[in-house]
């Protein structure tokens, strides 16, 4: 028979869970519920841990967006699509996406475009543009920026 956890013990375990890495409030709620705690009690624990700074929606959104851009080279479209799993407010998500520097964002996009462009040097020009655009769209970049980057490559004569 499984033993039931006291609220203090749940709070301690949840605190340790949050200390490992940034967690979204929804992720924490689901984890606490997986321990057999009712949703109402789990929500209370999440609220208490939020007040104490163990979990913060905006801090999580900032970390998520930063990591997916810096380490995975994802664009804003893909980041927004994948962060929805965490059920964050649209304000928190937008604020986090706005923290990505536009110049750094476009430079990353141009770097990815150039890398893919060079790998496709044996393709005919139309196919080369098409495959490069498809790759960048898959990475989650906006189509207007993708075509701007591709046009800059074709103007270079590459």
C-alpha positions as CSV (number, residue, x, y, z in Angstrom):
1,X,0.0,0.0,0.0
2,X,1.4,3.4,-1.0
3,X,1.9,5.9,1.8
4,X,0.4,9.3,1.6
5,X,2.7,12.3,1.7
6,X,2.3,15.1,4.1
7,X,2.0,18.6,2.6
8,X,5.4,19.6,4.1
9,X,7.1,16.6,2.5
10,X,5.4,17.3,-0.8
11,X,6.6,20.9,-0.6
12,X,10.2,19.8,0.2
13,X,10.2,17.2,-2.7
14,X,8.8,19.8,-5.1
15,X,11.5,22.3,-4.0
16,X,14.2,19.8,-4.7
17,X,12.6,19.1,-8.1
18,X,12.6,22.8,-8.9
19,X,16.2,23.1,-7.8
20,X,17.5,20.8,-10.5
21,X,16.6,23.2,-13.3
22,X,14.0,25.8,-14.3
23,X,10.4,24.4,-14.2
24,X,7.2,25.7,-15.5
25,X,4.3,26.0,-13.0
26,X,2.3,23.4,-15.1
27,X,5.3,21.0,-15.1
28,X,5.5,21.3,-11.3
29,X,1.8,20.8,-10.9
30,X,1.9,17.6,-13.0
31,X,4.8,16.3,-11.1
32,X,3.1,16.8,-7.8
33,X,0.0,15.2,-9.0
34,X,2.0,12.2,-10.2
35,X,2.8,11.6,-6.5
36,X,-0.9,11.0,-5.9
37,X,-1.7,14.5,-4.6
38,X,-5.1,16.0,-5.4
39,X,-5.1,18.8,-7.9
40,X,-6.4,21.4,-5.3
41,X,-3.6,20.5,-2.8
42,X,-1.0,20.5,-5.6
43,X,-2.1,23.9,-6.8
44,X,-1.7,25.2,-3.2
45,X,1.9,23.8,-3.1
46,X,2.7,25.4,-6.5
47,X,1.3,28.7,-5.3
48,X,3.4,28.6,-2.2
49,X,6.6,27.7,-4.1
50,X,5.9,30.5,-6.6
51,X,5.7,33.0,-3.7
52,X,9.0,31.6,-2.4
53,X,10.7,31.9,-5.8
54,X,11.2,28.2,-6.5
55,X,9.1,28.4,-9.7
56,X,8.4,31.5,-11.8
57,X,6.6,31.5,-15.1
58,X,8.5,34.4,-16.7
59,X,11.9,33.1,-15.5
60,X,11.0,29.7,-17.1
61,X,9.9,31.3,-20.3
62,X,13.1,33.4,-20.5
63,X,15.3,30.3,-19.9
64,X,13.4,28.2,-22.4
65,X,13.4,30.7,-25.2
66,X,17.1,31.5,-24.6
67,X,18.2,27.9,-24.5
68,X,16.2,26.8,-27.6
69,X,17.6,29.8,-29.6
70,X,21.2,29.6,-28.3
71,X,21.6,25.8,-28.3
72,X,19.2,24.5,-30.9
73,X,19.2,27.5,-33.2
74,X,15.4,27.5,-33.2
75,X,13.4,30.4,-34.6
76,X,10.6,32.2,-32.8
77,X,7.9,30.3,-34.6
78,X,9.2,26.9,-33.4
79,X,9.9,28.1,-29.9
80,X,6.4,29.5,-29.6
81,X,4.9,26.2,-30.9
82,X,6.9,24.0,-28.4
83,X,6.5,26.2,-25.4
84,X,2.7,25.9,-25.5
85,X,3.0,22.5,-23.9
86,X,3.9,24.3,-20.7
87,X,0.7,26.3,-20.6
88,X,2.3,29.7,-20.0
89,X,0.6,33.0,-20.4
90,X,0.9,34.6,-23.8
91,X,2.4,37.7,-22.1
92,X,5.2,35.7,-20.5
93,X,6.0,33.9,-23.8
94,X,6.0,37.2,-25.8
95,X,8.2,38.9,-23.3
96,X,10.7,36.0,-23.4
97,X,10.7,36.0,-27.2
98,X,11.2,39.8,-27.3
99,X,14.4,39.4,-25.2
100,X,16.1,37.7,-28.2
101,X,18.2,40.4,-29.9
102,X,16.9,41.1,-33.4
103,X,20.5,41.5,-34.8
104,X,21.7,38.3,-33.2
105,X,18.5,36.5,-34.4
106,X,19.0,37.6,-38.0
107,X,22.8,36.8,-37.9
108,X,22.0,33.2,-36.7
109,X,19.4,32.9,-39.5
110,X,21.9,34.1,-42.1
111,X,24.6,31.7,-40.7
112,X,22.2,28.7,-40.9
113,X,21.1,29.8,-44.4
114,X,24.7,30.1,-45.6
115,X,25.6,26.7,-44.2
116,X,22.7,25.0,-45.9
117,X,23.2,27.0,-49.1
118,X,26.8,25.8,-49.4
119,X,25.8,22.2,-48.8
120,X,23.4,22.5,-51.8
121,X,25.9,24.0,-54.2
122,X,25.3,21.2,-56.8
123,X,21.5,21.9,-56.9
124,X,20.0,24.0,-59.6
125,X,19.2,27.6,-58.3
126,X,15.5,27.2,-57.8
127,X,15.8,23.9,-55.9
128,X,18.7,25.3,-53.9
129,X,16.5,28.2,-52.8
130,X,13.5,26.0,-52.1
131,X,15.5,23.5,-50.0
132,X,17.2,26.2,-48.0
133,X,13.9,27.9,-47.3
134,X,12.3,24.6,-46.3
135,X,15.2,23.9,-43.9
136,X,15.0,27.4,-42.3
137,X,11.2,27.1,-42.0
138,X,11.6,23.8,-40.2
139,X,14.0,25.5,-37.8
140,X,11.1,27.9,-37.0
141,X,12.1,31.2,-38.7
142,X,9.7,33.6,-40.3
143,X,9.3,33.4,-44.0
144,X,10.0,37.1,-44.7
145,X,13.3,36.8,-42.9
146,X,14.1,33.6,-44.6
147,X,13.7,35.1,-48.1
148,X,15.7,38.2,-47.0
149,X,18.6,35.9,-46.0
150,X,18.4,33.8,-49.2
151,X,18.3,36.9,-51.3
152,X,21.4,38.2,-49.6
153,X,23.1,34.9,-50.5
154,X,22.1,35.1,-54.1
155,X,23.3,38.7,-54.3
156,X,26.7,37.7,-53.0
157,X,26.9,35.4,-56.0
158,X,27.3,32.2,-54.0
